[in-house]
Amino acid sequence: MQDACNRPATLAKAFYLTYTGISPTVANEVCHRAGLDADAHTDSISADEKLHLANEFFWLISDIKEEKFEPCMIKKGAEPIEFSAINLREYSDYPDYTCEHYDSICEVLERFYADKDLYTRIRQKSVDLRRVVNTALERDVKKLSLQQKQLKDTEKREKYKVYGELLQAYGYGVEEGAKKLEALNYYTNEMITIPLDPQLSAQENAQKYFAKYNKLKRTYEALLALTVEVQNEITYLESVANSLDIAVTEEDLAAIKEELTGSGFIKKHSQKKGARTAKSKPFHYRSNDGFDIFVGKNNLQNEELTFKVANGGDWWFHAKGMPGSHVIVKTEGKELPDRTFEEAARLAGYYSKGRGVDKLEIDYLQRKNVKKPNGSAPGFVVYYTNYSMTIHTDISDIPFVE
């Protein structure tokens, strides 16, 4: 152990360079268990810390000798990141990582490489869909920025209205050819200066200002409607991007493509006769209290879960103010325990854009209080009375139903 601690390197590197059979992953884990930074230099830790590090290392070696293995795989979302024959506690500090435990290292290896292959294949197959979504998002963000700038230019419309009204009230005292009028603004009780066109009468100047006001007002109202429309489209596209992030099968991608086609972002092509695509299914979990929890993978699925699968007495969960899955807890007429509420909220956080955030606010309410506005985009809902809770997004302890 002394050889490792005297080696001029980071703690983790010193371990795996000194001891044969110790991988960087295991070296990092030993440092984590000792409460030390794996990237710290060996000469930066105290004698007590070195002793603690040595004890953790020998305890781990003792477990291995006694065949006390805990085969596991670490995932970040759907992506397999790491695997090991020992429990990797260091990832428990990160809510966007989950640890899956298995009975044997052979099962871990089989699942790791199968899931890795599937994840890579899904990412490759989703490239075209991501390009469609990202292109539309970039276009809408630029459009919204321009509209907001134009909206700001209309802010002076009220000033022109006041000019027109004051000219009507005080214009009788304006001399011919005057270039300005000093008048009391009866809205603010302050004196203001109104620029005048000397070639026009006071009344004509007033009409000119009213015309400017009306034009800017019409522009403002039109732009306001357009910005709402573009903002809603951005929100929708962000929700599709989140659906792509959580897609795990080719059926999930097919469902997203179908959604984008129905929304007009992908040109519709005639399907070959007899061709059928397997239907994407929502994620299915079961709370530790035995309640079924369903998580939508895309907007069409979210809508089906919320308005067809769930009944009015079931509970509905969603990450507050951001794209994410609709999460439904089937109550079967029973009262939900607090633990089930918390687990469903964590699932709503994990399958949202806020995945990985330490603390995330989740809205929840009974399904009967969730409404869909007429003509709104797939998956878009509104609600006005809800409860909220703050959670972390670790779902590793919530049973997944195959």
LINHUKA-V659299 format. One record per residue. N is the residue number from 1. RES is the residue in three letters. SS is DSSP state (@ for helix, = for strand, . for the rest). PSI is psi in whole degrees, 0 to 359 (none if undefined). OMEGA is omega in whole degrees, -180 to 180 (999 if undefined). Layout:
[[N;RES;SS;PSI;OMEGA] [N;RES;SS;PSI;OMEGA]]
This chain:
[[1;MET;.;324;180] [2;GLN;@;324;-180] [3;ASP;@;319;-179] [4;ALA;@;316;-177] [5;CYS;@;338;178] [6;ASN;@;352;-179] [7;ARG;.;131;-179] [8;PRO;.;87;-178] [9;ALA;.;179;173] [10;THR;=;161;-176] [11;LEU;@;310;-178] [12;ALA;@;314;-178] [13;LYS;@;322;179] [14;ALA;@;322;180] [15;PHE;@;305;-173] [16;TYR;@;345;174] [17;LEU;@;334;-176] [18;THR;@;321;-174] [19;TYR;.;123;178] [20;THR;.;135;178] [21;GLY;.;352;177] [22;ILE;.;118;-178] [23;SER;.;164;174] [24;PRO;@;325;180] [25;THR;@;313;179] [26;VAL;@;320;179] [27;ALA;@;316;177] [28;ASN;@;322;-179] [29;GLU;@;318;179] [30;VAL;@;315;179] [31;CYS;@;319;179] [32;HIS;@;314;-179] [33;ARG;@;332;178] [34;ALA;.;358;180] [35;GLY;.;27;-178] [36;LEU;.;154;178] [37;ASP;.;121;-178] [38;ALA;.;337;-179] [39;ASP;.;0;178] [40;ALA;.;149;-179] [41;HIS;=;149;-177] [42;THR;@;329;-179] [43;ASP;@;4;-178] [44;SER;@;358;-178] [45;ILE;.;154;-176] [46;SER;.;172;179] [47;ALA;@;321;179] [48;ASP;@;321;179] [49;GLU;@;323;176] [50;LYS;@;321;179] [51;LEU;@;317;179] [52;HIS;@;320;179] [53;LEU;@;318;-180] [54;ALA;@;319;179] [55;ASN;@;315;179] [56;GLU;@;321;-180] [57;PHE;@;314;-178] [58;PHE;@;328;175] [59;TRP;@;320;178] [60;LEU;@;315;179] [61;ILE;@;323;179] [62;SER;@;318;178] [63;ASP;@;320;-179] [64;ILE;@;318;179] [65;LYS;@;326;-180] [66;GLU;.;8;178] [67;GLU;.;37;175] [68;LYS;.;74;-176] [69;PHE;.;152;176] [70;GLU;.;75;-177] [71;PRO;.;134;-178] [72;CYS;=;163;176] [73;MET;=;136;178] [74;ILE;=;132;177] [75;LYS;=;144;170] [76;LYS;=;101;-171] [77;GLY;.;234;179] [78;ALA;.;357;-175] [79;GLU;=;120;174] [80;PRO;=;128;-176] [81;ILE;=;316;-173] [82;GLU;=;159;173] [83;PHE;=;160;-178] [84;SER;=;159;175] [85;ALA;.;349;177] [86;ILE;.;159;179] [87;ASN;.;126;-179] [88;LEU;.;89;-176] [89;ARG;@;337;-175] [90;GLU;@;333;-178] [91;TYR;@;349;180] [92;SER;@;343;179] [93;ASP;@;350;-175] [94;TYR;.;112;-175] [95;PRO;.;343;-180] [96;ASP;.;1;176] [97;TYR;=;143;175] [98;THR;=;150;-180] [99;CYS;=;121;179] [100;GLU;=;128;-177] [101;HIS;=;146;-178] [102;TYR;.;168;-177] [103;ASP;.;333;-178] [104;SER;.;158;178] [105;ILE;@;332;177] [106;CYS;@;319;179] [107;GLU;@;322;178] [108;VAL;@;311;-179] [109;LEU;@;318;180] [110;GLU;@;313;-179] [111;ARG;@;321;-177] [112;PHE;@;309;-176] [113;TYR;@;330;176] [114;ALA;@;315;180] [115;ASP;@;324;179] [116;LYS;@;317;179] [117;ASP;@;316;179] [118;LEU;@;316;-180] [119;TYR;@;315;180] [120;THR;@;318;-180] [121;ARG;@;318;180] [122;ILE;@;318;179] [123;ARG;@;319;180] [124;GLN;@;317;-179] [125;LYS;@;340;-179] [126;SER;.;358;-176] [127;VAL;@;312;-178] [128;ASP;@;320;179] [129;LEU;@;319;178] [130;ARG;@;323;180] [131;ARG;@;318;178] [132;VAL;@;312;-178] [133;VAL;@;314;-178] [134;ASN;@;321;178] [135;THR;@;314;179] [136;ALA;@;321;179] [137;LEU;@;314;180] [138;GLU;@;318;179] [139;ARG;@;315;-177] [140;ASP;@;323;179] [141;VAL;@;318;177] [142;LYS;@;318;-180] [143;LYS;@;317;-180] [144;LEU;@;319;179] [145;SER;@;317;179] [146;LEU;@;317;-180] [147;GLN;@;321;180] [148;GLN;@;324;176] [149;LYS;@;317;179] [150;GLN;@;325;177] [151;LEU;@;319;180] [152;LYS;@;325;180] [153;ASP;@;341;-179] [154;THR;@;358;-176] [155;GLU;@;336;-178] [156;LYS;@;3;-178] [157;ARG;@;321;-179] [158;GLU;@;328;178] [159;LYS;@;318;180] [160;TYR;@;325;178] [161;LYS;@;316;179] [162;VAL;@;319;178] [163;TYR;@;313;-179] [164;GLY;@;317;-179] [165;GLU;@;318;-180] [166;LEU;@;325;177] [167;LEU;@;324;176] [168;GLN;@;326;-178] [169;ALA;@;321;-173] [170;TYR;@;4;-174] [171;GLY;@;339;-179] [172;TYR;@;338;-178] [173;GLY;@;4;-178] [174;VAL;.;127;179] [175;GLU;.;152;179] [176;GLU;.;133;179] [177;GLY;.;5;-180] [178;ALA;.;144;-178] [179;LYS;.;352;179] [180;LYS;=;164;177] [181;LEU;=;125;174] [182;GLU;=;122;-176] [183;ALA;=;158;177] [184;LEU;=;121;176] [185;ASN;=;106;-175] [186;TYR;.;355;174] [187;TYR;.;325;-177] [188;THR;.;351;-177] [189;ASN;.;34;177] [190;GLU;=;153;177] [191;MET;=;138;176] [192;ILE;=;162;178] [193;THR;=;125;-179] [194;ILE;=;116;177] [195;PRO;=;141;-179] [196;LEU;.;150;170] [197;ASP;.;112;-175] [198;PRO;.;343;-180] [199;GLN;.;355;180] [200;LEU;.;154;176] [201;SER;.;171;179] [202;ALA;@;318;-179] [203;GLN;@;321;179] [204;GLU;@;323;174] [205;ASN;@;320;179] [206;ALA;@;314;180] [207;GLN;@;325;178] [208;LYS;@;317;179] [209;TYR;@;322;177] [210;PHE;@;323;179] [211;ALA;@;318;177] [212;LYS;@;317;180] [213;TYR;@;312;-177] [214;ASN;@;322;179] [215;LYS;@;314;180] [216;LEU;@;326;178] [217;LYS;@;316;178] [218;ARG;@;319;178] [219;THR;@;317;180] [220;TYR;@;312;-178] [221;GLU;@;320;179] [222;ALA;@;317;-179] [223;LEU;@;323;-180] [224;LEU;@;315;179] [225;ALA;@;320;-179] [226;LEU;@;320;-180] [227;THR;@;322;177] [228;VAL;@;318;180] [229;GLU;@;315;-179] [230;VAL;@;320;179] [231;GLN;@;320;177] [232;ASN;@;323;179] [233;GLU;@;322;177] [234;ILE;@;315;179] [235;THR;@;318;180] [236;TYR;@;313;-179] [237;LEU;@;324;176] [238;GLU;@;325;178] [239;SER;@;325;177] [240;VAL;@;321;177] [241;ALA;@;321;178] [242;ASN;@;322;177] [243;SER;@;321;178] [244;LEU;@;325;-180] [245;ASP;@;329;-176] [246;ILE;@;1;179] [247;ALA;.;136;-178] [248;VAL;.;351;-180] [249;THR;.;165;177] [250;GLU;@;331;177] [251;GLU;@;324;177] [252;ASP;@;317;180] [253;LEU;@;321;179] [254;ALA;@;322;179] [255;ALA;@;322;179] [256;ILE;@;320;178] [257;LYS;@;319;178] [258;GLU;@;319;179] [259;GLU;@;314;-180] [260;LEU;@;326;177] [261;THR;@;315;179] [262;GLY;@;332;180] [263;SER;.;358;175] [264;GLY;.;7;-180] [265;PHE;.;342;176] [266;ILE;.;136;-179] [267;LYS;.;135;-178] [268;LYS;.;132;176] [269;HIS;.;147;-180] [270;SER;.;135;-179] [271;GLN;.;141;179] [272;LYS;.;141;-179] [273;LYS;.;131;179] [274;GLY;.;350;-180] [275;ALA;.;131;180] [276;ARG;.;143;177] [277;THR;.;133;178] [278;ALA;.;140;-176] [279;LYS;.;134;175] [280;SER;.;138;180] [281;LYS;.;149;178] [282;PRO;.;160;172] [283;PHE;=;142;-179] [284;HIS;=;118;176] [285;TYR;=;164;173] [286;ARG;=;124;-178] [287;SER;.;161;180] [288;ASN;.;353;174] [289;ASP;.;4;173] [290;GLY;.;13;-180] [291;PHE;.;136;178] [292;ASP;=;133;179] [293;ILE;=;127;-179] [294;PHE;=;139;-177] [295;VAL;=;122;179] [296;GLY;.;141;-180] [297;LYS;.;343;-180] [298;ASN;.;175;-173] [299;ASN;@;321;179] [300;LEU;@;320;179] [301;GLN;@;321;176] [302;ASN;@;314;-178] [303;GLU;@;318;-180] [304;GLU;@;317;178] [305;LEU;@;314;-174] [306;THR;@;318;-170] [307;PHE;@;354;178] [308;LYS;@;317;-179] [309;VAL;@;315;-177] [310;ALA;.;146;170] [311;ASN;.;175;-173] [312;GLY;.;331;-178] [313;GLY;.;352;177] [314;ASP;.;164;-178] [315;TRP;=;142;-174] [316;TRP;=;135;-177] [317;PHE;=;146;178] [318;HIS;=;141;176] [319;ALA;=;136;-174] [320;LYS;.;124;170] [321;GLY;.;26;179] [322;MET;.;160;178] [323;PRO;.;142;179] [324;GLY;=;172;-179] [325;SER;.;151;167] [326;HIS;.;132;179] [327;VAL;=;128;-177] [328;ILE;=;132;172] [329;VAL;=;120;178] [330;LYS;.;118;-175] [331;THR;.;336;-176] [332;GLU;.;35;177] [333;GLY;.;6;-178] [334;LYS;.;162;176] [335;GLU;.;134;-178] [336;LEU;.;136;173] [337;PRO;.;157;180] [338;ASP;@;322;-178] [339;ARG;@;323;179] [340;THR;@;320;175] [341;PHE;@;315;-176] [342;GLU;@;322;180] [343;GLU;@;319;178] [344;ALA;@;322;178] [345;ALA;@;321;179] [346;ARG;@;323;177] [347;LEU;@;319;178] [348;ALA;@;323;178] [349;GLY;@;317;-178] [350;TYR;@;321;-179] [351;TYR;.;42;177] [352;SER;=;176;178] [353;LYS;.;341;-179] [354;GLY;.;9;180] [355;ARG;.;133;179] [356;GLY;.;347;177] [357;VAL;.;138;-177] [358;ASP;.;316;-179] [359;LYS;.;123;-176] [360;LEU;=;137;-179] [361;GLU;=;132;-178] [362;ILE;=;131;173] [363;ASP;=;142;175] [364;TYR;=;148;-177] [365;LEU;=;169;176] [366;GLN;=;145;-174] [367;ARG;@;329;-177] [368;LYS;@;342;-179] [369;ASN;@;4;177] [370;VAL;.;128;-177] [371;LYS;=;153;175] [372;LYS;.;118;178] [373;PRO;.;145;178] [374;ASN;.;134;176] [375;GLY;.;4;-178] [376;SER;.;163;-178] [377;ALA;.;158;178] [378;PRO;.;135;177] [379;GLY;.;352;-178] [380;PHE;.;128;-180] [381;VAL;.;167;174] [382;VAL;=;154;174] [383;TYR;.;152;-172] [384;TYR;.;341;179] [385;THR;.;116;-177] [386;ASN;.;165;171] [387;TYR;=;164;177] [388;SER;=;150;172] [389;MET;=;153;178] [390;THR;=;129;-175] [391;ILE;=;170;166] [392;HIS;.;165;-170] [393;THR;.;26;176] [394;ASP;.;122;-178] [395;ILE;.;15;-173] [396;SER;.;338;-178] [397;ASP;.;7;-180] [398;ILE;.;119;-176] [399;PRO;=;130;177] [400;PHE;=;135;180] [401;VAL;.;120;-178] [402;GLU;.;none;999]]
